[in-house]
Amino acid sequence: MIGFLIKKTFYDLWDNLFRIVLVNIGFLMFTAIPVFLPRLAALFFSSPFLDAGLIAIGIIICSVYLSMAAHSLKIISDYGAFGFLDFIKTFKTAWPSGIVMGLFIVLLFILVSVVIPFYMSIESLFGFLLGMIVFWAVVFAVLSFQFYFAVCARLSPNLKKAFKKCMLISVDNTGLAIFLLLHNIVGLFLSVFLAFVFPGPAGVLLYLDEALRLRLLKYDWLEANPGADRKKIPWDELLIEEREKTGTRTLKNLIFPWKD
């Protein structure tokens, strides 16, 4: 399943290179809000509370944009394509989940930058234990809620259900969750050399949606086969149709698809 996931995501990224780059450029433009707006405001009014507020607002706006991107990229994962108007139309559905995740990211930032250092500075066993509890809670949150945008776009716009599904997916697929997180960290690191325009955040969102989409085949199969061994999923059988739709390509096919 992992091998096919990587191949399908690569094909979809390559086939939609222009869209992926545009989505990433849009995100980079919005990141200017939390990065540069506080500095601009400081020229007229210096306040740490204002800076923190502007950064939080910027993170929330960026999160809403990522939620819109996830709803659009889901179409690519489903072997389709989207246009500019399709992207804009996702705002109506995507903004609530984007705001919630933005607030959640702000909370995680506070936990990592303020709460954990505070507990560790107590210099006692009690402080150390509290710090480690918060640390592992953050780790679990990152592993679980990396699926959040994909879950909201593909499964449920209900935010309470989305959070619950993210945790259940992570707990039931811990190995996959860790692999996806590490893979996406590497992907974002490599994106630095291309100024985050490829694969960038859009590539990460597409990869997570592809992973969720394929993983749902497992649950459909388990539902149709109650009592089956959850550790022995017949992926070769489940992916037959997906492999037929995706196909295989040579290097020539990728670079010169019109010569087929």
Secondary structure, 3 states (H helix, E strand, C coil): CHHHHHHHHHHHHHHCHHHHHHHHHHHHHHHHHHHHHHHHHHCCCCCHHHHHHHHHHHHHHHHHHHHHHHHHHHHHHCCCCCCHHHHHHCHHHHHHHHHHHHHHHHHHHHHHHHHHHHHHHCCCHHHHHHHHHHHHHHHHHHHHHCCHHHHHHHCCCCHHHHHHHHHHHHHHCHHHHHHHHHHHHHHHHHHHHHCCCCCHHHHHHHHHHHHHHHHHHHHHHHHHCCCCCCCCCCHHHHCHHHHHHHCCCCHHHHHCHHHC
